[in-house]
Amino acid sequence: MLVPAGPLNQNNQNNLNGEHSAMSDIDIAQAAEIKPIGDIADRLGIPNDALMPYGHTKAKVDLNYIKTLKDKPDGKLILVTAITPTPAGEGKTTTSVGLTDGLNRIGKNAMVCLREPSLGPCFGMKGGAAGGGYAQVIPMEDINLHFTGDFHAITSAHALLSALLDNHIYWGNSAGIDSRRVAWRRVVDMNDRSLRQITSSLGGPGNGYPRTDGFDITVASEVMAIFCLARDIDDLTERLGKIVVAYTRERKPIRASEILAPGPMAVLLKDAINPNLVQTLEHNPAFIHGGPFANIAHGCNSVIATTSALKLADYVVTEAGFGADLGAQKFFDIKCRQSGLKPDAVTLVATIRALKMHGGVGKDDLGKENVQAVKDGCTNLQRHIENVQSYGVPLVVAINRFSADTDAEMKAVRDICDGLGVKAIDANHWAEGGAGTEDLAKEVVALADSGKADFKVSYPDDMPLLDKVRTVAQKIYRAKDIAFDQKTRNQVAELEAEGFGNLPVCIAKTQYSFSDDPNAKGAPSDHTLPVREVRLSAGAGFIVVVCGDIMTMPGLPREPAANRIKMNSEGVIEGLF
C-alpha cells in the first residue's frame, strides 16, 4: 500500500511539482489508502446522523446540522490565487491541497474548500480539479466524474426552467413574452460545439414557436452561480425567482418567479445544496462543492461550503479560478461582498516556468536556466502582489517548484519579493505532500494570526456601473481607460433604471493577460479595455461585463482526453489523468 506523504521513489524525486513521474496522478490516487468518510467527519466533530453518505468515501453534510453551529466562532480564511495563467502551469488546486496538508502537519486543524470539476474539461483537454501528485483529494475518479450528482441536479434545474419558459409561451403566454427576446439558453455538462447555436421548436405548431436557441456548459449557467452564492435553501429559492429569462415587446424583464419556476427548481437542488465532504491523500477533510466559470461568473466554490468550513476548522483554505486579476478580484468583490466573508491571508502561487514565459521565453526553452527572464517575468508577479495588497490582505508567495528550477532562479524570485516586503517560500507539495509545505504553512499561520488583514472591496455599491468597470480596469489591469459604444451605454442605462445599478460587476475577459490581448504577457499597462456588452445575472446578483469573445460552450480538441479513458477488465478506470 502506497503511503502518500512518505518518501518517494527515485523517479518521483527527479520530477517535482507538475512534471511526469513513473506514477500518474490517477495511479497515485488509486494506490492510496482511503479512510471511511465517517472517520474524516469525526475529526471535525460531525455526528453520524448529520452525514448523508454516498458510498463509503464521500458524504454530504446536512445543512440543518451546520445551522446549529451558527454561534461558534469562525476560523481563519486563507485564499489561494496565482499569477496570470500560462501553458507552463501554476498549480492553485495542488497548492491548496498541499497547504492544507502542511497546516495539519504542523498541528493545525485545517480543511480545504474547492470547486467541483466539470465533465466537459475532464473529457476534453484541461483535466480535472482534484490536485495532482501527492497533493490530491480522493476518491479522485469519483470527484472528477459524477461525484454526488450536484452538477446533474443543477443541469436538471436549469432544464426545468427552460421547459417551463417554453411551455408558458405555448399555453397562451399570459406574461406577454416576446419569443424573439428569450434570454434563457439551455445547458449540458459536456463540451459540444454543435449545440452553441441551434433552432428549437421545429416541427409545426404542436411543438411551439420556432426560435433561435443554444446551449452553454453547465458551469456557465446562472443556476450554478446562484447555487454557489446562496446562503441557504430559502436564499437559493429567492435568487432563482429573480432570474430574468425573457423580455416583453416593451422590453419589460420577465423573471423566473412569473412562470412559477423557483419552487420546483429548488426541489431539484434540495440535496445538492448540502456540501460534499471528502479527504486529501493525507486524510485531511475537504469540502468540494459547486463550480461556476471563472469568466462568466465568479469562479469560486459555494458560500455554503466556505462558511460551513469556517465553523468546523480553525484554518480554511480555498481557491479562486484563473489569476488573481480575475479569480481573486471576483472572490473579493463578489463572493466576499455578498457573503460577508473576510479573508485573513492570501497565498499567491507562481512557478519559475510561468515567470520565464512572462519574461519572453518560449515553451520549448523553459527547462534552461534563465535568471534574467525570471526577473523580467516577475513584473507579472509584482502586479498581482500589489493588487492583493490593495484589498488590505497580507500575502505570501508560494513558488510551486519543478525539478528543472535552479537555485539561482529561485533566489531571484525571493530577492524581488523581499524588496516588496513579501516572503517567497519554496513549496514541494506535488512530490512530498504536506511535508513539502510546512514552511509555507508556518508563514500562512503567522499572517492569518497577525491581525494585519483589513479587508475592503475595491468600489462601493452605489458607484455607477461603468465607473465600477473603469475602477477594476484601471486599478487591477492598469488600463488607461475603458471603451464602449452607444449600444452598451444604453444597456447600462436600462439596467440602472431598472434598479440593478447597485450590483457588482463580473468582468469576462481573457484570463491570459491583464489586457484583452491573450498574447500580452508580463504586466501590460496603459491599454484600453473594450466593453462589448453587458449581461444581467439578477439571481446571482452581478452584472457580467463582456470584454472580448467569451466561450460559454467549449468544443473538444482534435484528440480529446476521452480517447484515452477506459475501464479495464477489473473495473478500474484508466487514462483519467
FENTA-V714835 format. One record per residue. N is the residue number from 0. RES is the residue in one letter. SS is DSSP state (helix for helix, strand for strand, loop for the rest). PSI is psi in whole degrees, 0 to 359 (NA if undefined). OMEGA is omega in whole degrees, 0 to 359 (999 if undefined). Layout:
<<N,RES,SS,PSI,OMEGA> <N,RES,SS,PSI,OMEGA>>
This chain:
<<0,M,loop,127,179> <1,L,strand,136,173> <2,V,loop,108,191> <3,P,loop,321,187> <4,A,loop,1,185> <5,G,loop,187,181> <6,P,loop,147,182> <7,L,loop,157,175> <8,N,loop,172,187> <9,Q,helix,324,179> <10,N,helix,318,180> <11,N,helix,325,177> <12,Q,helix,326,183> <13,N,loop,357,184> <14,N,loop,83,182> <15,L,loop,187,195> <16,N,loop,112,170> <17,G,loop,348,180> <18,E,loop,159,184> <19,H,loop,139,175> <20,S,loop,182,178> <21,A,loop,335,179> <22,M,loop,131,176> <23,S,loop,171,178> <24,D,helix,315,182> <25,I,helix,329,175> <26,D,helix,314,181> <27,I,helix,315,182> <28,A,helix,319,182> <29,Q,helix,334,180> <30,A,helix,345,186> <31,A,strand,148,170> <32,E,loop,139,178> <33,I,loop,130,184> <34,K,loop,154,173> <35,P,loop,141,185> <36,I,helix,335,176> <37,G,helix,327,178> <38,D,helix,321,179> <39,I,helix,319,178> <40,A,helix,322,179> <41,D,helix,321,180> <42,R,helix,330,181> <43,L,loop,358,182> <44,G,loop,18,180> <45,I,loop,122,181> <46,P,loop,159,182> <47,N,helix,321,184> <48,D,helix,357,175> <49,A,helix,358,180> <50,L,strand,141,173> <51,M,strand,89,189> <52,P,strand,142,170> <53,Y,loop,80,188> <54,G,loop,203,184> <55,H,loop,346,191> <56,T,loop,2,178> <57,K,loop,152,182> <58,A,strand,157,169> <59,K,strand,150,178> <60,V,strand,124,185> <61,D,loop,126,179> <62,L,helix,333,177> <63,N,helix,325,175> <64,Y,helix,317,182> <65,I,helix,328,178> <66,K,helix,332,180> <67,T,loop,349,182> <68,L,loop,8,190> <69,K,loop,333,181> <70,D,loop,357,179> <71,K,loop,139,180> <72,P,loop,151,179> <73,D,loop,150,171> <74,G,loop,188,179> <75,K,strand,139,182> <76,L,strand,125,181> <77,I,strand,123,177> <78,L,strand,133,172> <79,V,strand,124,178> <80,T,strand,190,188> <81,A,strand,171,171> <82,I,loop,176,181> <83,T,loop,129,184> <84,P,loop,147,174> <85,T,loop,167,175> <86,P,loop,345,180> <87,A,loop,340,177> <88,G,loop,150,179> <89,E,loop,309,173> <90,G,loop,49,180> <91,K,helix,312,183> <92,T,helix,315,178> <93,T,helix,318,179> <94,T,helix,321,178> <95,S,helix,315,180> <96,V,helix,314,180> <97,G,helix,321,178> <98,L,helix,319,178> <99,T,helix,316,177> <100,D,helix,321,178> <101,G,helix,319,178> <102,L,helix,317,178> <103,N,helix,326,178> <104,R,helix,328,179> <105,I,loop,16,171> <106,G,loop,13,180> <107,K,loop,151,176> <108,N,loop,98,187> <109,A,strand,151,173> <110,M,strand,164,183> <111,V,strand,146,176> <112,C,strand,120,184> <113,L,strand,168,173> <114,R,loop,156,173> <115,E,loop,144,177> <116,P,loop,152,172> <117,S,loop,145,178> <118,L,helix,327,182> <119,G,helix,301,178> <120,P,helix,328,180> <121,C,helix,324,180> <122,F,helix,0,179> <123,G,loop,259,184> <124,M,loop,340,187> <125,K,loop,324,184> <126,G,loop,186,185> <127,G,loop,197,184> <128,A,loop,44,181> <129,A,loop,14,183> <130,G,strand,197,182> <131,G,strand,163,180> <132,G,loop,232,181> <133,Y,loop,21,174> <134,A,strand,76,183> <135,Q,strand,161,168> <136,V,strand,145,184> <137,I,strand,156,5> <138,P,loop,116,188> <139,M,helix,317,182> <140,E,helix,317,180> <141,D,helix,314,183> <142,I,helix,320,183> <143,N,helix,350,180> <144,L,loop,243,186> <145,H,loop,338,181> <146,F,loop,237,180> <147,T,loop,10,176> <148,G,loop,11,182> <149,D,helix,314,184> <150,F,helix,328,176> <151,H,helix,321,179> <152,A,helix,319,179> <153,I,helix,318,176> <154,T,helix,317,181> <155,S,helix,319,179> <156,A,helix,318,177> <157,H,helix,316,180> <158,A,helix,325,177> <159,L,helix,316,178> <160,L,helix,320,177> <161,S,helix,316,181> <162,A,helix,317,179> <163,L,helix,324,179> <164,L,helix,309,180> <165,D,helix,325,179> <166,N,helix,322,178> <167,H,helix,316,179> <168,I,helix,320,183> <169,Y,helix,317,184> <170,W,loop,52,169> <171,G,loop,335,174> <172,N,loop,56,182> <173,S,loop,337,179> <174,A,loop,352,178> <175,G,loop,34,181> <176,I,strand,132,173> <177,D,strand,113,184> <178,S,strand,345,175> <179,R,strand,349,184> <180,R,strand,39,173> <181,V,strand,122,185> <182,A,loop,352,187> <183,W,loop,111,177> <184,R,loop,171,179> <185,R,strand,168,179> <186,V,strand,156,171> <187,V,strand,144,185> <188,D,loop,61,179> <189,M,loop,147,177> <190,N,loop,115,183> <191,D,loop,91,186> <192,R,helix,335,183> <193,S,helix,347,181> <194,L,helix,0,183> <195,R,loop,319,181> <196,Q,loop,120,182> <197,I,strand,169,169> <198,T,strand,124,184> <199,S,strand,168,174> <200,S,loop,32,175> <201,L,loop,164,175> <202,G,loop,12,177> <203,G,loop,170,184> <204,P,helix,330,181> <205,G,helix,346,181> <206,N,helix,5,177> <207,G,loop,195,182> <208,Y,loop,119,176> <209,P,loop,135,179> <210,R,strand,162,176> <211,T,strand,135,182> <212,D,strand,188,178> <213,G,loop,169,180> <214,F,strand,142,165> <215,D,strand,167,173> <216,I,strand,150,188> <217,T,helix,323,183> <218,V,helix,346,177> <219,A,helix,358,180> <220,S,loop,142,174> <221,E,helix,333,176> <222,V,helix,321,177> <223,M,helix,315,180> <224,A,helix,318,178> <225,I,helix,313,179> <226,F,helix,321,185> <227,C,helix,350,178> <228,L,helix,347,181> <229,A,loop,145,180> <230,R,loop,333,181> <231,D,loop,184,185> <232,I,helix,326,178> <233,D,helix,316,178> <234,D,helix,321,177> <235,L,helix,312,182> <236,T,helix,317,179> <237,E,helix,318,180> <238,R,helix,320,178> <239,L,helix,322,180> <240,G,helix,337,182> <241,K,helix,351,181> <242,I,loop,129,175> <243,V,strand,115,186> <244,V,strand,339,184> <245,A,strand,179,179> <246,Y,strand,155,175> <247,T,strand,176,177> <248,R,loop,333,178> <249,E,loop,8,179> <250,R,loop,27,173> <251,K,loop,130,181> <252,P,strand,140,176> <253,I,strand,124,184> <254,R,strand,161,180> <255,A,helix,329,180> <256,S,helix,333,182> <257,E,helix,345,175> <258,I,helix,21,172> <259,L,loop,41,184> <260,A,loop,327,191> <261,P,helix,324,180> <262,G,helix,302,180> <263,P,helix,330,177> <264,M,helix,317,179> <265,A,helix,325,178> <266,V,helix,320,178> <267,L,helix,339,183> <268,L,loop,6,189> <269,K,loop,326,177> <270,D,loop,321,183> <271,A,loop,329,186> <272,I,loop,342,176> <273,N,loop,131,185> <274,P,loop,150,183> <275,N,strand,128,179> <276,L,strand,126,173> <277,V,strand,200,183> <278,Q,strand,159,173> <279,T,strand,174,177> <280,L,loop,334,180> <281,E,loop,18,173> <282,H,loop,33,174> <283,N,loop,148,188> <284,P,strand,147,179> <285,A,strand,132,167> <286,F,strand,127,174> <287,I,strand,112,192> <288,H,loop,119,178> <289,G,loop,165,181> <290,G,loop,68,180> <291,P,loop,154,174> <292,F,loop,144,178> <293,A,loop,2,177> <294,N,loop,296,184> <295,I,loop,346,177> <296,A,loop,202,191> <297,H,loop,351,169> <298,G,loop,35,180> <299,C,strand,156,174> <300,N,loop,176,188> <301,S,loop,146,172> <302,V,helix,322,180> <303,I,helix,315,180> <304,A,helix,315,183> <305,T,helix,312,182> <306,T,helix,327,177> <307,S,helix,317,180> <308,A,helix,323,180> <309,L,helix,338,176> <310,K,helix,343,187> <311,L,helix,340,184> <312,A,loop,159,179> <313,D,loop,334,178> <314,Y,strand,128,181> <315,V,strand,124,179> <316,V,strand,129,177> <317,T,strand,167,181> <318,E,strand,164,176> <319,A,strand,148,188> <320,G,loop,154,178> <321,F,loop,198,180> <322,G,loop,173,185> <323,A,helix,335,181> <324,D,helix,335,175> <325,L,helix,299,186> <326,G,helix,304,182> <327,A,helix,320,180> <328,Q,helix,319,180> <329,K,helix,326,174> <330,F,helix,313,182> <331,F,helix,308,191> <332,D,helix,344,178> <333,I,helix,298,184> <334,K,helix,311,181> <335,C,helix,321,179> <336,R,helix,315,185> <337,Q,helix,332,187> <338,S,helix,343,185> <339,G,loop,5,177> <340,L,loop,145,178> <341,K,loop,108,182> <342,P,loop,145,180> <343,D,loop,337,180> <344,A,strand,160,178> <345,V,strand,138,169> <346,T,strand,119,182> <347,L,strand,115,187> <348,V,strand,135,175> <349,A,strand,155,171> <350,T,loop,150,177> <351,I,helix,320,181> <352,R,helix,313,181> <353,A,helix,322,178> <354,L,helix,323,177> <355,K,helix,319,179> <356,M,helix,320,177> <357,H,helix,339,177> <358,G,loop,5,174> <359,G,loop,6,181> <360,V,loop,138,177> <361,G,loop,160,185> <362,K,helix,326,183> <363,D,helix,345,183> <364,D,helix,12,185> <365,L,loop,337,182> <366,G,loop,351,180> <367,K,loop,140,178> <368,E,loop,134,179> <369,N,loop,83,184> <370,V,helix,321,182> <371,Q,helix,319,178> <372,A,helix,323,176> <373,V,helix,314,179> <374,K,helix,318,179> <375,D,helix,318,181> <376,G,helix,340,180> <377,C,helix,352,172> <378,T,helix,326,177> <379,N,helix,314,178> <380,L,helix,316,180> <381,Q,helix,319,179> <382,R,helix,315,180> <383,H,helix,322,177> <384,I,helix,312,180> <385,E,helix,321,181> <386,N,helix,314,179> <387,V,helix,317,180> <388,Q,helix,332,180> <389,S,helix,341,177> <390,Y,loop,0,176> <391,G,loop,25,182> <392,V,loop,127,178> <393,P,loop,152,184> <394,L,strand,161,172> <395,V,strand,145,177> <396,V,strand,128,175> <397,A,strand,118,177> <398,I,strand,103,182> <399,N,strand,103,197> <400,R,loop,140,173> <401,F,loop,160,184> <402,S,loop,330,183> <403,A,loop,351,181> <404,D,loop,132,181> <405,T,loop,161,179> <406,D,helix,323,180> <407,A,helix,321,179> <408,E,helix,317,179> <409,M,helix,318,180> <410,K,helix,323,180> <411,A,helix,318,179> <412,V,helix,315,180> <413,R,helix,319,181> <414,D,helix,317,179> <415,I,helix,317,179> <416,C,helix,321,177> <417,D,helix,320,179> <418,G,helix,340,178> <419,L,loop,2,180> <420,G,loop,25,182> <421,V,loop,139,177> <422,K,loop,141,172> <423,A,strand,125,189> <424,I,strand,134,176> <425,D,strand,140,178> <426,A,strand,120,183> <427,N,loop,38,187> <428,H,helix,329,180> <429,W,helix,319,183> <430,A,helix,333,189> <431,E,helix,359,183> <432,G,helix,215,182> <433,G,helix,333,179> <434,A,helix,334,181> <435,G,helix,0,181> <436,T,helix,15,182> <437,E,helix,316,179> <438,D,helix,318,177> <439,L,helix,317,181> <440,A,helix,319,180> <441,K,helix,320,179> <442,E,helix,321,178> <443,V,helix,316,178> <444,V,helix,316,180> <445,A,helix,318,179> <446,L,helix,314,184> <447,A,helix,326,182> <448,D,helix,354,186> <449,S,loop,338,184> <450,G,loop,11,181> <451,K,loop,340,183> <452,A,loop,128,177> <453,D,loop,69,191> <454,F,loop,139,176> <455,K,loop,143,178> <456,V,loop,168,189> <457,S,loop,348,178> <458,Y,loop,154,180> <459,P,loop,160,180> <460,D,loop,323,188> <461,D,loop,5,176> <462,M,loop,140,177> <463,P,loop,149,187> <464,L,helix,312,182> <465,L,helix,330,176> <466,D,helix,329,175> <467,K,helix,316,178> <468,V,helix,315,180> <469,R,helix,321,179> <470,T,helix,312,179> <471,V,helix,317,182> <472,A,helix,317,183> <473,Q,helix,320,185> <474,K,helix,319,186> <475,I,loop,316,183> <476,Y,loop,348,184> <477,R,loop,35,176> <478,A,loop,156,175> <479,K,loop,318,181> <480,D,strand,180,174> <481,I,strand,157,178> <482,A,strand,137,180> <483,F,loop,154,181> <484,D,loop,180,183> <485,Q,helix,326,178> <486,K,helix,316,179> <487,T,helix,318,178> <488,R,helix,320,179> <489,N,helix,319,177> <490,Q,helix,315,181> <491,V,helix,317,180> <492,A,helix,320,178> <493,E,helix,317,180> <494,L,helix,318,180> <495,E,helix,322,179> <496,A,helix,330,180> <497,E,loop,1,176> <498,G,loop,14,182> <499,F,loop,7,184> <500,G,loop,341,182> <501,N,loop,359,182> <502,L,loop,152,173> <503,P,strand,162,178> <504,V,strand,143,178> <505,C,strand,101,187> <506,I,strand,123,180> <507,A,strand,108,179> <508,K,loop,178,178> <509,T,loop,141,178> <510,Q,loop,353,190> <511,Y,loop,2,182> <512,S,loop,157,171> <513,F,loop,339,178> <514,S,loop,188,176> <515,D,loop,1,179> <516,D,loop,111,183> <517,P,loop,343,181> <518,N,loop,356,181> <519,A,loop,92,182> <520,K,loop,183,178> <521,G,loop,230,183> <522,A,loop,70,180> <523,P,loop,145,181> <524,S,loop,165,174> <525,D,loop,23,175> <526,H,loop,172,176> <527,T,strand,129,181> <528,L,strand,114,181> <529,P,strand,130,177> <530,V,loop,113,186> <531,R,loop,321,179> <532,E,strand,168,174> <533,V,strand,145,180> <534,R,strand,136,181> <535,L,strand,127,168> <536,S,strand,78,189> <537,A,loop,324,179> <538,G,loop,318,177> <539,A,loop,331,177> <540,G,loop,37,173> <541,F,strand,165,177> <542,I,strand,121,177> <543,V,strand,125,180> <544,V,strand,109,187> <545,V,strand,120,180> <546,C,loop,85,183> <547,G,loop,189,181> <548,D,loop,114,182> <549,I,loop,125,182> <550,M,loop,117,179> <551,T,loop,359,171> <552,M,loop,96,180> <553,P,loop,164,173> <554,G,loop,163,177> <555,L,loop,147,177> <556,P,loop,176,181> <557,R,loop,320,177> <558,E,loop,85,183> <559,P,loop,153,177> <560,A,helix,333,180> <561,A,helix,332,181> <562,N,helix,338,184> <563,R,helix,354,186> <564,I,loop,131,179> <565,K,strand,174,175> <566,M,strand,131,181> <567,N,loop,181,186> <568,S,loop,343,179> <569,E,loop,5,179> <570,G,loop,17,181> <571,V,loop,133,180> <572,I,strand,134,178> <573,E,strand,152,173> <574,G,loop,359,180> <575,L,loop,84,181> <576,F,loop,NA,999>>
